[in-house]
Amino acid sequence: MLIIGLIMVALGVAGRLWIGKRAFDRTNEAGVQGFNSYKHAVAAGIMEAVIGWVSYIVALIGVIVILVSFIS
């Protein structure tokens, strides 16, 4: 159970880092995020919001699994 919890926490952190990297790669020299179109901006925002929440939930469940494995 401990390994499963650690993997879940790692996946959650990796998801958050991936979102941050995507936002960093989109920024130009002025610090403004550039998109090809409004549609791409909206799609990226929705996708990153969903992945961000899923990452938080997976990491939280991973922490709970780790705690349960230590308690039992």
Order of alpha helices (4+ residues) and beta strands (2+ residues): alpha-alpha
